[in-house]
């Protein structure tokens, strides 16, 4: 069996994603499937009809030491060039003694069963499952990924039992999920957004997630809501690992009404009864938005996905986009400062900012992130920087800046799709499924805010404010 090794970094995972598919973002549900596999968990992936199922196992196959075995009734006629560690077989091949015996000598990293069109009652399917369990019966057996297009709860339970899966992580990677009810709340200022959030938490039962755009916003909302009596926790990168784990564990156990968090929360969340997901600020892409909103209602029950859109907002995401892709002049100045400071000891962030005339920390970090991706510098504990390449000239730096300028333009295009989703008068589900290229035989879902009531009813200017309307209602006991 394969030896354990360090878990791949997020940068490594996205690098393989780009190499395999040319995508910068995962399709809906796929990142959760990949993360579950890399964490060593048995996983059931419910996939859209006709969707690309192979990405969910091709990517881990590139990162795991060992062979990925894929069992399917419909193997590709001709396999595209890809990782050599993937072995695709039919159930009949797997059941043959000539195949099974050599299989026991292979170091399996992952077993994938494409259960699409194979109901658990079919004898061939059951025999295949038994053979796989026999071939992977040791205590170190690799995780199993079952892929299916069917999603009734009994079907999931049948697959779990037949495969002998251990507490499998179930991921619904289909785009259209009728139990998710999308709505956009249009506001004109920050106090109005806060009042809407408080009222929303008062009227929704069950636990949910409130996503904020940055650490400062998380802290402010946590202070506001806990001060009003809501049972809330917070989650972001500046909280200790121990505290983050404790908060997540208590949230899963329904000890909190809401988790106030940045986008780092939820990838490994094993909680099916999330009743609402609120986005306090507009995310940068529809991919990010749908991935986070899709953490609601995994138990199949109705759940609300509420997005706050502040009209004429200064715009957190455009701000980040501007900082994420700095100008060539800034890249050149910071690299020159690194070379001047480079010596036997690593360079500190404080020294670097001083050498660049106290440039904005956000801009410095954006440029450092760019240089780290290209392995020009590496960062050690305590924000200490080591220069790995001192030979970059003017042309090389200019090429780096130009390439990232093109990426900036692509990201702006994605942000425009996100803003269009906020402002559309069409069915919000229809906009989402078209964006993700999933076909549905209808024009209106009947559950989103645009389908339930005419647009003019919920975008008309608010009534004249009164003193009573400005008061935040008291929180009910949770």
C-alpha positions in Angstrom: 0.0 0.0 0.0 1.2 3.6 -0.6 3.2 5.3 2.0 1.8 8.4 3.6 3.2 11.7 2.6 2.7 15.4 3.2 -0.7 16.7 2.0 -0.4 18.8 -1.2 -0.6 22.6 -0.7 -3.5 24.6 -2.2 -1.1 26.1 -4.7 0.0 22.6 -5.8 -3.6 21.5 -6.2 -4.6 24.5 -8.3 -1.4 24.1 -10.4 -2.4 20.6 -11.3 -6.0 21.8 -12.0 -4.6 24.3 -14.6 -2.3 21.6 -16.1 -5.2 19.1 -16.5 -8.1 21.3 -17.5 -6.8 24.8 -18.2 -9.2 26.0 -15.5 -8.3 28.5 -12.8 -11.4 27.5 -10.7 -12.9 24.2 -9.9 -16.3 23.3 -11.4 -19.1 23.1 -8.7 -18.4 20.4 -6.2 -15.2 19.2 -7.6 -12.9 20.9 -5.2 -14.8 19.3 -2.3 -14.4 15.9 -3.8 -10.7 16.3 -4.4 -10.2 17.7 -0.8 -12.1 14.7 0.6 -10.0 12.2 -1.3 -6.7 13.9 -0.3 -7.9 13.8 3.3 -8.2 10.0 2.9 -12.0 9.8 3.2 -14.4 7.6 1.3 -16.5 9.8 -0.9 -19.7 9.7 -2.9 -19.9 12.2 -5.7 -23.3 12.9 -7.2 -22.5 14.3 -10.7 -24.5 16.2 -13.4 -25.6 14.1 -16.3 -23.1 14.4 -19.1 -20.7 16.3 -16.8 -16.9 15.7 -16.7 -16.6 13.2 -13.9 -13.0 12.3 -14.4 -11.5 15.5 -13.0 -12.5 14.4 -9.5 -10.1 11.5 -9.7 -7.6 12.6 -12.3 -6.4 15.4 -10.1 -5.8 13.3 -7.0 -4.1 10.7 -9.2 -1.5 13.3 -10.1 -0.8 14.0 -6.4 -1.1 10.7 -4.7 1.7 8.1 -4.6 0.4 5.0 -6.2 -2.1 3.8 -8.8 -5.7 5.0 -9.2 -8.0 2.2 -10.2 -11.2 3.2 -12.1 -14.0 0.7 -12.6 -16.6 1.6 -15.1 -19.1 0.0 -17.5 -18.2 2.7 -20.0 -14.5 3.1 -20.3 -13.3 5.6 -22.9 -12.6 4.1 -26.3 -9.3 6.0 -26.5 -7.7 7.5 -23.4 -6.3 11.0 -23.7 -2.7 11.6 -22.7 -2.7 11.9 -18.9 -1.3 10.5 -15.7 0.2 7.0 -16.1 -1.0 6.1 -12.6 -4.7 5.7 -13.7 -5.9 2.2 -14.6 -9.4 2.0 -16.2 -11.1 -1.4 -16.2 -14.6 -2.8 -16.7 -16.4 -4.9 -14.0 -15.9 -7.9 -16.1 -12.2 -7.4 -16.3 -12.0 -6.8 -12.6 -13.8 -10.1 -11.9 -11.4 -12.1 -14.0 -8.9 -14.1 -12.0 -6.2 -13.2 -14.5 -6.7 -9.5 -13.6 -7.4 -9.8 -9.8 -4.3 -11.7 -8.9 -1.8 -9.1 -10.3 -4.0 -6.3 -8.8 -3.1 -7.4 -5.3 0.5 -6.5 -6.1 -0.3 -2.9 -7.1 0.1 -0.1 -4.6 -3.4 1.4 -4.9 -3.8 5.1 -3.9 -7.5 5.4 -4.8 -10.3 3.2 -6.1 -13.0 4.9 -8.2 -16.3 3.3 -9.1 -18.4 5.0 -11.8 -21.8 3.8 -10.6 -23.7 5.8 -13.2 -26.3 3.5 -14.7 -25.3 0.7 -12.4 -28.0 0.3 -9.7 -26.8 -1.6 -6.6 -29.3 -4.4 -7.4 -27.4 -5.5 -10.5 -25.4 -8.6 -9.9 -22.4 -7.5 -11.9 -22.2 -4.3 -9.9 -22.5 -6.2 -6.5 -19.8 -8.7 -7.7 -17.5 -5.9 -8.7 -17.9 -4.3 -5.3 -17.1 -7.5 -3.5 -14.0 -8.0 -5.6 -12.8 -4.4 -4.8 -13.4 -4.9 -1.1 -11.5 -8.2 -1.3 -8.6 -6.6 -3.2 -8.5 -3.7 -0.7 -9.2 -5.4 2.5 -6.1 -4.5 4.5 -6.2 -1.8 7.2 -4.4 0.6 4.9 -6.9 0.3 2.1 -7.1 3.4 -0.1 -10.1 5.7 -0.1 -13.0 4.8 -2.4 -14.7 7.3 -4.6 -18.2 6.3 -5.9 -19.5 8.5 -8.8 -23.2 8.5 -9.6 -25.8 10.6 -11.4 -28.6 9.4 -9.1 -29.2 11.0 -5.7 -32.1 9.6 -3.7 -31.1 9.1 0.0 -31.8 5.4 -0.3 -29.6 5.2 -3.3 -26.7 6.8 -1.4 -27.3 4.4 1.5 -27.3 1.4 -0.8 -24.0 2.5 -2.4 -22.5 3.1 1.1 -23.5 -0.4 2.3 -22.6 -2.3 -0.8 -19.1 -0.7 -1.0 -18.5 -1.0 2.7 -17.7 2.7 2.8 -16.7 4.2 6.1 -18.8 7.3 6.9 -18.5 8.6 3.3 -18.4 12.3 2.6 -21.4 12.9 0.2 -20.8 15.7 -2.4 -23.6 16.9 -4.7 -21.7 18.3 -7.6 -24.7 18.9 -9.8 -25.4 22.6 -10.5 -29.1 22.6 -10.2 -30.3 21.8 -6.7 -34.0 22.7 -6.3 -33.9 22.9 -2.5 -31.6 25.9 -2.6 -33.6 29.2 -2.8 -31.5 32.1 -4.1 -32.2 35.7 -3.3 -30.3 39.0 -3.5 -30.9 41.8 -1.0 -30.1 45.2 -2.5 -29.0 47.8 0.0 -27.7 51.4 -0.2 -25.3 51.6 2.7 -23.5 49.6 5.5 -26.0 50.3 8.3 -28.8 49.0 6.1 -26.9 45.8 5.4 -26.4 45.2 9.1 -30.1 45.7 9.9 -31.0 43.2 7.1 -28.5 40.7 8.4 -29.9 40.9 12.0 -33.5 40.5 10.8 -32.5 37.6 8.6 -30.9 35.8 11.5 -33.9 36.4 13.6 -36.3 34.9 11.2 -34.3 31.8 10.1 -34.2 28.7 12.2 -31.3 26.3 12.2 -27.6 26.9 11.8 -25.9 28.7 8.9 -22.9 30.5 7.6 -22.3 34.2 7.0 -19.4 34.8 4.6 -17.5 38.1 4.9 -14.9 39.4 2.5 -12.0 39.9 5.0 -10.8 39.4 8.5 -11.8 42.9 9.7 -15.4 42.4 8.4 -15.6 39.0 10.2 -14.5 40.6 13.5 -16.9 43.5 13.2 -19.9 41.3 12.4 -19.0 38.9 15.1 -18.8 41.7 17.7 -22.2 43.1 16.5 -24.1 39.9 16.5 -22.7 38.4 19.7 -23.4 41.8 21.4 -27.1 41.5 20.3 -27.3 38.0 21.9 -26.9 35.8 18.9 -24.9 32.6 19.4 -22.2 33.0 16.8 -18.6 32.0 16.2 -16.0 33.3 13.9 -13.4 31.7 11.6 -10.5 33.2 9.7 -6.8 32.7 9.2 -5.7 34.9 12.1 -7.3 32.7 14.7 -5.2 29.8 16.0 -5.6 26.4 14.4 -6.8 25.0 17.7 -9.5 27.6 18.1 -10.6 27.2 14.4 -11.0 23.5 15.0 -13.0 24.0 18.2 -15.3 26.6 16.6 -15.9 24.3 13.6 -16.6 21.3 15.8 -19.1 23.2 17.9 -20.8 24.6 14.8 -21.2 21.0 13.4 -22.7 20.0 16.7 -25.3 22.9 16.4 -23.9 24.9 19.3 -23.9 28.1 17.2 -26.7 29.8 15.2 -24.2 31.1 12.7 -20.5 30.9 11.8 -19.1 34.3 10.6 -16.2 33.4 8.3 -14.0 34.3 5.4 -13.9 32.0 2.4 -11.3 29.7 4.0 -14.2 28.1 6.0 -16.2 25.2 4.7 -14.0 23.2 2.3 -13.8 20.3 4.7 -17.1 21.0 6.5 -19.0 17.8 7.2 -22.4 19.2 8.1 -25.4 18.5 5.9 -28.1 20.5 7.7 -26.8 24.1 7.0 -30.1 26.0 6.6 -28.7 29.2 5.2 -25.6 30.8 3.7 -25.4 34.6 3.6 -22.8 36.5 1.6 -22.4 39.8 3.3 -20.3 41.1 0.4 -20.3 40.1 -3.3 -17.6 37.5 -4.1 -15.2 37.9 -7.0 -16.6 35.0 -9.2 -19.7 33.0 -9.7 -17.5 29.9 -9.1 -16.5 31.0 -5.6 -20.1 32.2 -4.8 -21.8 28.9 -5.9 -19.2 26.8 -4.1 -19.8 28.6 -0.8 -23.6 28.9 -1.3 -23.7 25.2 -2.1 -22.7 24.3 1.4 -26.3 24.9 2.4 -29.0 22.2 2.2 -26.9 19.1 1.6 -29.5 17.1 3.4 -32.0 17.9 0.6 -34.2 20.1 2.7 -35.0 23.7 1.8 -32.2 26.2 2.5 -31.8 29.9 1.8 -28.8 31.4 -0.1 -28.9 35.2 0.5 -26.5 37.6 -1.2 -26.2 41.2 -0.1 -25.5 43.6 -2.9 -24.8 47.2 -1.9 -25.8 49.5 -4.7 -22.9 51.9 -5.7 -20.7 50.1 -3.2 -17.0 51.1 -3.3 -16.4 47.5 -4.0 -14.2 45.1 -2.0 -13.6 42.8 -4.9 -12.5 45.4 -7.4 -10.2 46.7 -4.6 -8.6 43.2 -4.2 -8.3 42.8 -8.0 -6.4 46.0 -8.2 -4.0 44.9 -5.4 -3.7 41.3 -6.7 -2.2 42.5 -10.0 0.2 45.3 -9.2 1.8 47.6 -11.8 5.1 46.7 -13.4 6.8 49.6 -11.7 5.8 48.3 -8.2 7.0 44.8 -9.1 10.4 46.2 -10.3 10.8 48.4 -7.2 10.1 45.6 -4.7 12.4 43.1 -6.5 15.2 45.7 -6.5 14.7 46.2 -2.8 14.9 42.4 -2.2 18.1 42.2 -4.1 19.6 45.1 -2.1 18.6 43.6 1.2 19.6 40.0 0.2 22.4 38.6 2.3 23.1 35.7 4.7 20.0 36.4 6.7 16.4 36.4 5.4 14.7 39.7 4.8 11.8 40.7 7.1 8.6 42.2 5.8 9.2 45.3 7.9 12.7 45.8 6.3 11.2 45.3 2.9 8.4 47.9 3.4 11.0 50.4 4.7 13.1 49.8 1.6 10.1 50.5 -0.6 9.2 53.8 1.2 6.6 52.1 3.4 4.5 50.8 0.5 1.0 49.6 1.4 1.3 46.2 3.1 -1.5 44.8 0.9 0.4 45.7 -2.3 3.6 44.3 -0.9 1.9 41.0 -0.1 0.3 40.9 -3.5 3.7 41.2 -5.2 5.3 38.7 -2.8 2.5 36.2 -3.6 3.3 36.7 -7.3 7.0 36.1 -6.8 6.4 33.1 -4.5 4.2 31.5 -7.2 7.1 31.9 -9.6 9.6 30.6 -7.0 11.6 33.8 -7.0 11.2 34.1 -3.2 10.1 31.8 -0.4 8.6 32.9 2.9 9.6 31.3 6.2 8.0 31.6 9.6 7.7 35.1 11.0 7.3 36.6 7.5 11.0 36.1 6.8 11.8 36.2 3.1 14.6 34.3 1.3 15.5 35.3 -2.3 15.8 32.2 -4.5 16.6 34.0 -7.8 18.8 37.1 -8.2 19.1 37.0 -12.0 15.8 38.5 -13.1 16.4 41.4 -15.5 14.1 44.1 -16.7 12.7 42.0 -19.6 11.9 39.1 -17.3 10.1 41.3 -14.8 8.2 43.0 -17.6 7.0 39.6 -18.9 5.8 38.6 -15.5 3.8 41.8 -15.1 2.3 41.4 -18.6 1.2 37.9 -18.0 -0.5 38.8 -14.8 -2.1 41.8 -16.5 -3.9 39.4 -18.8 -5.0 37.3 -15.8 -6.3 40.6 -14.3 -8.5 41.1 -17.4 -9.9 37.6 -17.1 -10.7 38.0 -13.4 -12.5 41.3 -14.2 -14.6 39.4 -16.7 -15.6 36.9 -14.0 -16.4 39.8 -11.6 -18.7 41.3 -14.2 -20.6 37.9 -14.5 -21.0 38.1 -10.7 -22.4 41.6 -10.8 -24.7 40.6 -13.6 -26.1 37.8 -11.3 -26.8 40.4 -8.6 -28.6 42.8 -11.0 -30.4 40.3 -13.3 -34.2 40.3 -13.6 -34.1 36.7 -14.8 -34.5 33.5 -12.8 -31.3 33.3 -10.8 -31.1 29.5 -11.1 -31.3 29.8 -14.9 -28.4 32.3 -14.9 -26.3 29.9 -12.8 -27.0 26.7 -14.9 -26.3 28.6 -18.1 -23.0 29.9 -16.7 -21.9 26.4 -15.7 -23.2 25.0 -19.0 -25.8 22.6 -17.5 -29.0 22.1 -19.4 -32.4 22.3 -17.7 -35.8 22.1 -19.5 -37.3 25.2 -17.9 -36.9 29.0 -17.8 -38.0 29.6 -14.2 -37.2 27.7 -11.1 -40.2 29.0 -9.1 -38.2 29.4 -5.9 -35.7 32.3 -6.3 -36.6 35.9 -5.5 -37.0 36.9 -9.1 -39.4 34.0 -9.8 -41.5 34.5 -6.6 -42.2 38.2 -7.1 -41.8 40.9 -9.7 -38.4 42.6 -9.7 -39.9 46.1 -9.2 -41.2 45.0 -5.8 -37.8 44.4 -4.3 -35.6 47.0 -6.0 -37.9 50.0 -5.5 -36.3 52.8 -3.4 -36.8 52.2 0.4 -39.6 54.1 2.1 -38.7 57.3 4.1 -36.6 56.3 7.1 -38.0 56.7 10.6 -36.4 56.5 14.0 -38.2 53.2 14.6 -36.9 51.7 11.4 -33.3 52.5 12.2 -33.4 50.7 15.5 -32.0 47.2 15.4 -34.6 44.7 16.7 -33.6 42.7 19.8 -32.4 39.2 19.0 -34.5 36.3 20.1 -33.1 33.6 22.3 -31.3 30.9 20.2 
